[in-house]
Amino acid sequence: MVGSSTLPSATTFKDEGGLALWRLTCKELRLNNPLAAYPLHSIAASLLIISCVATPPRLKTNSLGMKFVPVQLPECKIWVSAFETRVQDYAVFVRETGHPWLLPEIAQSDRHPVVNISWYDAVTFCDWLSRLEGKRYRLPTDAEWSQLIGIREESGIAPGAQPQQTGVFLWGSGPIRKEAGNFCDEAFGRQYGDGYQAAWLQGYHDGASGTQVVGRYQPDRNGLFDLGGNVWEWCDDWYDLPERTQKVVRGGSWRTGESSRLLSSFRGPDPPGVRLDSIGFRVVME
């Protein structure tokens, strides 16, 4: 393979799927670099290999502009929304169906994650989108969410009975790193101060005192954004079996600062009908 250090100067750009490409002229290849002795077709093949090494997975985009990435789980491959469901996505659903929508008091743009969404609202959105697109959309299961965040748990145990895995946080192990995600940070503390009962992360700055636009921080290894932080995400499962009174939320939010709630294995139990400005959802496409 031709090393990238031997490439001539070139313009680098990306296609819509994030594929890195090089724009080189025949003159540059023939006259201005040490590759001139090689056939052009060999150089082109080498450049293609180089460009594909760090290529992110090809995305699928639906009619709402929601982008999905393929993720290989132990049992199967699923397509997961790269972003939490946005205000602009949910607004189309509300406009087309007349579904009630309790707007939050916090400021949001179309690119922020939609909040004040109950579990029932999220499932109704998925059902509507399934009919619109002719394919199934759904909430992730609790087990799928654990696999996406990178933790292994025993099967056959109700979500609420799963043991906490200490030391494994939503951003990985160790102290929180810079811009790990949108959590309860110093900006939140300055705005809400002692009037807020929960703790915030002292010395951490993520640039937002409320929700943040999706995709603001770095994605995880699968190309998923905000799997930790921004808003809690509904899962399909009941938290408390066999009682079935609470549904599972995962991932923390802009209001989360307590260390126990920042663990990857933490589940928040919430009634399926509750609507909070810290809960949204992410969808899976089949």
Helices and strands as residue ranges (DSSP letters): G 4-6, E 11-14, E 20-23, H 26-31, G 34-37, H 40-53, E 60-61, E 67-72, E 77-81, H 87-97, H 119-133, E 137-138, H 142-149, G 159-161, H 186-192, G 193-195, E 232-238, E 247-250, G 259-262, E 268-270, E 279-280, E 284-285
